[in-house]
Amino acid sequence: MHWVSMTDFFTRCWPSEPPSRAGRWAWCWLFLVLWVCPARAQTQAELLDVQLRRQDGHWLLTAQARLELGASVEEALLKGIPVHFVAQAELQRERWYWYDQVVSQVSRYYRLAYQPLTRKWRLNVATEPLAATGAASSLSQTFDSLPEALGPLQRISGWKIVESRSLSPDQTYVLQYRFRLDTQQLPRPFQFGTGGQADWNLSLGRKIKFRPEPAEAS
């Protein structure tokens, strides 16, 4: 998804003759709509970089994204509704004679919530789906602001994808990285209200094709 900068402007376009009464009412109505319903920021996301490197017997993934939540997502968070995100990496071995073979598949699950009493933001991270009621088996971090809480969602470093010995230098592999907002984890009544809203339609992805180099002899 690319960033789009939008600027609203008005151009003087009155005709040479004064507008009719109906025309004046139309302009007044337009002004009222723009004044009562101002434009609201929408969720914006961009995947900046995804890389693989071999280190200490593993292939590690590093990803960098830019993420700004839209007004309706922030509003839901401030009302005490946790928002869930999922990062997934799937490694496949190309096969010309059949479907590609899945070599490794790993996932990270995030649960972002606002705590009104302390005015803190809490982010839970786990390798399994987080229940909406709690996250006892996850790692938890607390932040003072929403931008700080979004930091770990935008930066992934040293994520172990597969052991080096599991890959052959004679084969070509494809890594598929995905990051999305998981609306299925929202409360059931709330899911119907998010349908069709651009703020909640967050999904990023990138593919990397590579052939591992032979390991250096010790």
Secondary structure, DSSP 8 states (H G I E B T S, - for coil): ---------------SS---HHHHHHHHHHHHHHHHS------EEEEEEEEEEEETTEEEEEEEEEEE--HHHHHHHHTT--EEEEEEEEEEE--TTSS-EEEEEEEEEEEEEEETTTTEEEEEEESS---TT--TTSEEEEESSHHHHHHHHHEEEEEEEEEGGGS-TTS-EEEEEEEEE-GGGS-HHHHHHHTT-GGG--EEEEEEEE--------
